[in-house]
Each structure stands twice: as structure tokens, then as C-alpha cells.
Amino acid sequence: MKANFLKKILTACFSDTPYRIKKFEALYKPTSGTAVERPESLSAVMLREEGEIGYYAKVMFLAGQVGIQKEIENSPRFIAQGFFKAPNRVIYSISGAGILGQIGLVYDPKKRCFIAESANDWIHDLKDLPYTNAYRLAKPAYLPGVTLSFLTQSADGGFYHFLLESLVKTGVFAEMMNKADHYLFNGPQTTWKQKWIERTNIDSSKIIWVTNDSHYLCDQLLFTNKLIGDQQANVWSVKTLRSLMRVGDNVPAEREKKVFWISRRDANSRAITWEEDLLVSYPDIQKLELSELTAEQTIQTFKEATHIIAPHGAGLSNIYLCSEATKILELFPVRDFFKPCYQRLACASNLAHQSLYIHFEDKSNREHGITLLSNTLNEFLC
């Protein structure tokens, strides 16, 4: 701590690097009584929308199981049930702003100050990150015109974060999209990102794929606060994504029963090794390899589904596409902490979510093997 303090003093006195962290409205306070003849500035709060109140129902585990809760400082990491306030949705604009890395940390070079609302880290506060403690920054690349930041923590490889924390920003940037010159997205550019961007009206020719080493200086940078609380998908985010993906609501009230199993064979840590042994006994369950489906096929499949069964993982990010009252069974590996991101996404989408712990490798496990899952499915599919 003492070393960081001394480094901050050296940075403040002997470099041009930002060394402070301030909230936006503390840094750009409205002024009065000044002369009219002053240089124009684009630094302002451009939009502010009130976040709604949402409700997450109690997590339902089957077979008498109880979710394993992670605790931090003797308090549960996640609250199992209650009313939650969604973050207010805010667009900030800064003239001549710099932006760093995939977390999208914004700073004002003239004020030598990082903007507190611009970024988050999983574990560390902004004041403890390498970016905010650097003595010098690499030379930035210049971006003329107007730049919109879609950057967010973990959207580089996390489908949930890409959808619900990055793409969802189109819901507030809507009026600015066509007029902006650049869009900053978490790189690398991948097939699955491109598949979903092509489904939207986003002009991919404007996209700059950002890496952890990226550093830009923008004529005008527009960015948002974190629009979705951690693992707190809400009704606004669901409506925004459904509109963006042109999902529509043309599904009959009386649907033919369609049951889908989302395979995770490509993810070793979340693959159920004995899934084929189970599915042979359930010929009516269709196995999905989501990487093999187009965006249109994925949308249609989830819209038509009456039941979705899947191990905890990225494939469940698609359940916002489901029709109301679709039944979701999320499978967790034994001894894993319960993570509520998909249960809460189900709540926001008006779906019927249930959970079950099973052993992903040992199908013969007496308590958590294939027998438990088979007995559970017989009831779940009724």
C-alpha cells in the first residue's frame, strides 16, 4: 500500500498519466456565471433513464437439494429472493477522452482523471488495478469523430456478458448508432460474436475489436455505466435483446411439446460425460449443438421449446428467446457454488426455472448419478 501511495505521488508530479479516480458528475460540474465566449465541450450526461424494480423468485432445487451458497465476509454472495433495483441507465460523453483495455476504463487526459462509472473488475477496486497505477501509458491510437463503447468485463469470451452487458447497450445508444463513426467491442473477433452481430442492425464495418493492450484517444467518446447488475438480468434487458434480435411473439398458445438438451461437449469443465447414455432412454429429447446453428435457427428453436435442459453454462444465455412459461432445468456439478445468472434471466423472461446437482463424470454415483437425473426428468417432463 505504501509503495502504491509513493508511486501515485511520482505519477502526479513527474508524468502526464491520469492518477485520480472521480465520479463523472464530480468532475464535470455544471457552471454558472461564466462568460459565453468559451470553447465548446461535449462532456455531459447525455441520457439518464430510471432503472426499474424487478423481482427474483426463490431458487427451486429439485430432489430435496439445497443450493451451495458462496459467502464473502460471512455474508451470502447472492440473495436468494426479493425485489431488486436495476441500475439507472446513463450515457456519458467526454471530449477528447482516452479509453483503455477490454474493461473500457475511460479517462480525461486534461484533468488526468479516470472515470469511476466507466469500468469494473471482478475482484479489485479500480484504485488497485494496473491501469490506474501505471506511471506511463502506451501511446494511444487516435479515433476521429464519434466513438461508442460497448466494452464490458468478460465479454471477450463470455457469451452471457457479450449479450447481456455489451450488446444490450444498443438499447440506450439506439438514437446514436447510425451517426457514430466507431463502435468499440471486446475482442477477439469470433464466429459466434459475428453470428449474432449480423442478426442485428449493427454496422459491423464500424466495429473495432479491442484487446487488453488497446489504448485510444477519441474526439468524442460516449459510454455507459454498468447497465445490468452482476448476475441480475432484468425485464428491460430481455425486452431490449428480443427487439434487437427481432424475435417476435408469433408462437401458438397451445404448443407442441418440444424438449431440447443443450450439449456442452466443447466445454470440458461443464460437459456431462454420460449424456449419450441418458439420452438413449429419452428419444423425444433433441440434443442441441448450438455452435452448429445459425442465429435464425437458434431463435426459432428456443421460441418453439417447451422444455430446455442444460448444464450451467453459456448455452442458457439463449433462454431469453423462449416463449413464456417454458420450463428450464439447469444442471450444476456437485459441490459447485450456485450461480443465479440464468435463474434470474428466467425470472425476467417469465420462465419456469428449476435446478439440480448431478455428478458430471460419474453416472453411477449413488446420490448424483444417472438414476437421480432420470427420476427427475420423468417428473420434469410431465
BELQUITA-V704145 format. One record per residue. N is the residue number from 1. RES is the residue in one small letter. PSI is psi in whole degrees, 0 to 359 (* if undefined). OMEGA is omega in radians with two decimals (999 if undefined). Layout:
# BELQUITA-V704145
((N/RES/PSI/OMEGA) (N/RES/PSI/OMEGA))
This chain:
# BELQUITA-V704145
((1/m/317/3.14) (2/k/321/3.13) (3/a/317/3.11) (4/n/321/3.14) (5/f/315/3.13) (6/l/322/3.12) (7/k/322/3.10) (8/k/319/3.13) (9/i/315/3.12) (10/l/318/3.13) (11/t/314/-3.12) (12/a/323/-3.01) (13/c/331/-2.94) (14/f/12/3.08) (15/s/174/3.07) (16/d/7/-3.05) (17/t/143/3.01) (18/p/142/-3.11) (19/y/355/3.13) (20/r/162/3.03) (21/i/124/-3.11) (22/k/151/2.96) (23/k/148/-3.03) (24/f/310/-3.01) (25/e/349/2.98) (26/a/335/-3.10) (27/l/327/-3.09) (28/y/68/-3.12) (29/k/139/3.08) (30/p/141/3.13) (31/t/157/3.07) (32/s/157/3.11) (33/g/8/3.13) (34/t/161/3.14) (35/a/154/3.14) (36/v/324/-3.08) (37/e/80/3.09) (38/r/154/3.09) (39/p/140/3.08) (40/e/154/3.10) (41/s/144/3.08) (42/l/5/-3.10) (43/s/114/-3.08) (44/a/162/2.92) (45/v/116/-3.05) (46/m/332/-3.10) (47/l/142/3.03) (48/r/120/3.09) (49/e/139/-3.14) (50/e/130/3.05) (51/g/141/-3.07) (52/e/167/3.01) (53/i/130/3.12) (54/g/166/-3.10) (55/y/132/3.03) (56/y/122/-3.14) (57/a/164/3.13) (58/k/138/3.14) (59/v/133/-3.10) (60/m/110/3.02) (61/f/140/-3.13) (62/l/172/3.09) (63/a/30/3.09) (64/g/13/-3.12) (65/q/161/3.09) (66/v/135/3.13) (67/g/142/3.11) (68/i/116/-3.02) (69/q/131/3.03) (70/k/139/3.11) (71/e/142/3.07) (72/i/121/-3.10) (73/e/45/3.08) (74/n/20/3.07) (75/s/147/3.13) (76/p/139/3.12) (77/r/321/-3.12) (78/f/140/3.09) (79/i/131/-2.96) (80/a/335/-3.01) (81/q/144/3.05) (82/g/181/3.09) (83/f/133/-3.10) (84/f/142/3.06) (85/k/121/3.07) (86/a/149/3.11) (87/p/146/2.94) (88/n/146/-3.12) (89/r/119/-3.01) (90/v/135/2.97) (91/i/126/3.07) (92/y/147/3.09) (93/s/138/3.09) (94/i/132/3.00) (95/s/131/3.04) (96/g/35/-3.08) (97/a/150/2.97) (98/g/154/3.11) (99/i/138/-2.97) (100/l/132/2.88) (101/g/184/-3.07) (102/q/341/3.07) (103/i/348/3.09) (104/g/41/-3.13) (105/l/120/-3.05) (106/v/145/3.06) (107/y/158/3.05) (108/d/112/-3.08) (109/p/324/-3.10) (110/k/320/3.13) (111/k/352/3.13) (112/r/51/-3.01) (113/c/134/3.01) (114/f/149/-3.11) (115/i/118/-3.00) (116/a/324/-3.05) (117/e/352/-2.95) (118/s/338/-2.99) (119/a/160/3.05) (120/n/155/2.98) (121/d/155/-3.10) (122/w/317/-2.95) (123/i/320/-2.98) (124/h/147/2.98) (125/d/159/-3.12) (126/l/323/-3.08) (127/k/344/-3.09) (128/d/5/-3.10) (129/l/154/3.09) (130/p/323/-3.13) (131/y/314/-3.04) (132/t/358/3.11) (133/n/13/-3.12) (134/a/139/3.08) (135/y/320/3.06) (136/r/150/3.08) (137/l/151/3.07) (138/a/154/-3.12) (139/k/130/-3.09) (140/p/153/2.94) (141/a/144/-3.06) (142/y/132/3.08) (143/l/106/3.13) (144/p/159/3.07) (145/g/216/-3.03) (146/v/129/3.14) (147/t/133/3.05) (148/l/132/3.12) (149/s/121/3.02) (150/f/12/-3.03) (151/l/144/3.10) (152/t/158/-3.12) (153/q/128/2.99) (154/s/8/3.08) (155/a/359/3.08) (156/d/317/-3.11) (157/g/357/-3.10) (158/g/116/-3.09) (159/f/319/3.11) (160/y/313/-3.11) (161/h/322/3.11) (162/f/316/-3.13) (163/l/303/-2.88) (164/l/351/3.12) (165/e/340/-3.14) (166/s/294/-3.11) (167/l/328/-3.10) (168/v/344/3.11) (169/k/343/3.05) (170/t/336/-3.14) (171/g/333/3.10) (172/v/336/-3.14) (173/f/2/-2.93) (174/a/313/-3.07) (175/e/349/-3.06) (176/m/346/-2.97) (177/m/310/-3.05) (178/n/335/-3.07) (179/k/344/-3.13) (180/a/155/-3.12) (181/d/331/-3.07) (182/h/146/3.00) (183/y/127/3.08) (184/l/119/3.11) (185/f/150/3.10) (186/n/121/3.05) (187/g/176/0.04) (188/p/164/3.03) (189/q/126/-3.11) (190/t/165/3.14) (191/t/318/-3.06) (192/w/327/3.06) (193/k/315/-3.11) (194/q/325/3.14) (195/k/316/-3.09) (196/w/328/3.06) (197/i/320/3.12) (198/e/333/3.11) (199/r/335/-3.10) (200/t/182/3.05) (201/n/18/3.14) (202/i/130/3.12) (203/d/103/-3.04) (204/s/342/3.12) (205/s/343/3.14) (206/k/355/-3.03) (207/i/133/2.95) (208/i/122/-3.11) (209/w/115/-2.97) (210/v/141/3.05) (211/t/176/3.12) (212/n/339/-3.13) (213/d/358/-3.08) (214/s/143/3.13) (215/h/119/-3.08) (216/y/150/2.99) (217/l/123/-2.96) (218/c/141/3.01) (219/d/307/3.02) (220/q/126/3.10) (221/l/128/3.03) (222/l/132/-3.11) (223/f/166/-3.12) (224/t/167/2.88) (225/n/181/3.06) (226/k/112/-2.98) (227/l/337/-3.10) (228/i/126/3.06) (229/g/156/-3.11) (230/d/119/-3.12) (231/q/38/-3.12) (232/q/57/3.03) (233/a/143/-3.11) (234/n/175/-3.08) (235/v/320/3.12) (236/w/315/-3.12) (237/s/321/3.12) (238/v/313/3.13) (239/k/320/-3.14) (240/t/314/-3.12) (241/l/319/3.13) (242/r/321/3.09) (243/s/317/-3.13) (244/l/320/-3.11) (245/m/2/3.11) (246/r/54/-3.07) (247/v/315/-3.12) (248/g/174/-3.08) (249/d/22/-3.06) (250/n/65/3.09) (251/v/130/-3.12) (252/p/147/3.11) (253/a/321/3.10) (254/e/102/-3.08) (255/r/146/3.00) (256/e/139/-3.11) (257/k/122/3.11) (258/k/119/-3.07) (259/v/129/-3.11) (260/f/138/3.07) (261/w/121/3.11) (262/i/114/-3.14) (263/s/144/3.07) (264/r/39/-3.10) (265/r/337/-3.12) (266/d/355/-3.12) (267/a/99/-3.01) (268/n/322/-3.07) (269/s/343/-3.09) (270/r/16/3.13) (271/a/132/3.03) (272/i/107/-2.96) (273/t/337/-3.08) (274/w/25/-3.08) (275/e/323/-3.14) (276/e/323/3.11) (277/d/327/3.11) (278/l/312/-3.00) (279/l/336/3.11) (280/v/336/3.12) (281/s/355/-3.11) (282/y/75/-3.08) (283/p/342/3.14) (284/d/351/3.09) (285/i/123/3.13) (286/q/127/3.13) (287/k/135/3.13) (288/l/131/2.91) (289/e/94/-2.96) (290/l/332/3.14) (291/s/342/-3.12) (292/e/353/-3.10) (293/l/146/2.98) (294/t/169/3.08) (295/a/316/-3.14) (296/e/318/3.12) (297/q/320/3.11) (298/t/313/-3.14) (299/i/312/-3.10) (300/q/321/-3.13) (301/t/312/-3.11) (302/f/327/3.09) (303/k/322/-3.06) (304/e/344/-3.05) (305/a/142/2.96) (306/t/335/3.13) (307/h/135/3.04) (308/i/129/3.09) (309/i/131/-3.07) (310/a/145/2.94) (311/p/152/3.10) (312/h/126/3.14) (313/g/183/-2.94) (314/a/327/-3.10) (315/g/330/-3.13) (316/l/349/3.06) (317/s/338/-3.11) (318/n/357/-3.03) (319/i/347/3.05) (320/y/343/3.11) (321/l/347/-3.04) (322/c/154/3.01) (323/s/154/-3.11) (324/e/146/3.09) (325/a/2/3.03) (326/t/140/-3.12) (327/k/132/-3.11) (328/i/128/3.02) (329/l/112/-3.13) (330/e/127/-3.07) (331/l/127/3.14) (332/f/145/3.01) (333/p/143/3.12) (334/v/142/3.10) (335/r/0/3.06) (336/d/146/3.00) (337/f/142/3.06) (338/f/132/3.08) (339/k/124/-2.95) (340/p/10/-3.00) (341/c/318/-3.08) (342/y/330/3.04) (343/q/320/3.14) (344/r/326/3.03) (345/l/322/3.08) (346/a/318/3.10) (347/c/315/-3.12) (348/a/339/-3.12) (349/s/4/-3.12) (350/n/48/3.10) (351/l/163/-3.12) (352/a/100/-3.02) (353/h/137/3.04) (354/q/158/-3.08) (355/s/158/3.12) (356/l/136/3.00) (357/y/130/3.02) (358/i/167/3.09) (359/h/117/-3.03) (360/f/339/-3.09) (361/e/327/-3.01) (362/d/97/-3.10) (363/k/340/-3.12) (364/s/2/3.14) (365/n/128/-3.01) (366/r/321/-3.06) (367/e/330/-2.98) (368/h/23/-3.07) (369/g/204/-3.03) (370/i/331/3.13) (371/t/316/3.12) (372/l/314/-3.09) (373/l/320/3.11) (374/s/314/3.12) (375/n/322/3.13) (376/t/317/-3.12) (377/l/323/-3.14) (378/n/326/3.10) (379/e/319/-3.09) (380/f/324/-3.05) (381/l/358/-3.14) (382/c/*/999))
